[in-house]
Every structure is written in structure tokens, then in C-alpha cells.
Amino acid sequence: MQANDERPLSEILDELERRVAARFIEKRCSESETSETALAFDWTAEWLNPTATALAGQTLEISTVGKPLPPPLQFPRPQWITYPNRRVVILITCDRALDLWDDLTLEQRAQIAFLLEHGGRERIA
């Protein structure tokens, strides 16, 4: 992206979104398994392991014979308003922060993830 770029803002924003998201995923996936971030989520391993629960090895049978099925749940997808100028500023800031990824704390990395998800946007539904 250059200062005298003649492309529409939507194209610039799309390119910036892809580039910053790819860099974030690359940085996040390159962390080792023993990193501080990986250890922060280690408590889920026991919870997700079915053999660690008291009900391991038991089966649960649910019969729907003679009973009507419940109606399907319908949840609308979230809808967002994007403010292009704000979003560009957020993405450039996150892009610069990704250059410092190795020096950031866990909280700062979480803030980058939050900004990438919500920065320059507003959820309307």
C-alpha cells in the first residue's frame, strides 16, 4: 500500500485485512507448545479428554420414538458495520505491533487479537 495509491479504499482494506490476518496466524501458529500462551490454555486438556471424566466408557441413549423432534434452532449470523478509515488505522497499528510479537506479553497479544476482530467495526445484530 502506497501513499499515492489510486485504488478504491475497499480494495486497499481487503488487501490489508488479508495481509495482517495472514501475519497474525503465522505468528500465532509459530509459537512453541511450551510457550506462555499454550500453557495458559492447558487447563482445557483435562476437560476435553473424555477418559478423564467420571462418565468415560458409558453410553447415553436418547430415544425419539413417539416424541416430536424439537424445531431447529435458528441463530442469525452476526452483522457488522465497518468504518473503513478506522479499520485501516487499526490494521496498520496491528501490522506494526506484529513486528514486535516476540517482545509482547500475553495480554498485549490478546489485545492485538481483539483489535483484529473488533477494531473499526460495530456489531449491529
C-alpha positions, 0 to 999 in steps of 0.5 A: 500500500502506497501513499499515492495509491489510486485504488478504491479504499475497499480494495486497499482494506481487503488487501490489508485485512488479508495481509495482517490476518495472514501475519497474525496466524503465522505468528500465532501458529509459530509459537512453541507448545511450551510457550506462555500462551499454550500453557495458559490454555492447558487447563482445557486438556483435562476437560476435553479428554473424555477418559478423564471424566467420571462418565468415560466408557458409558453410553447415553441413549436418547430415544425419539420414538413417539416424541416430536423432534424439537424445531431447529434452532435458528441463530442469525449470523452476526452483522457488522458495520465497518468504518473503513478509515478506522479499520485501516488505522487499526490494521496498520497499528496491528501490522506494526505491533506484529513486528514486535510479537516476540517482545509482547506479553500475553495480554498485549497479544490478546489485545492485538487479537481483539483489535483484529476482530473488533477494531473499526467495526460495530456489531449491529445484530 
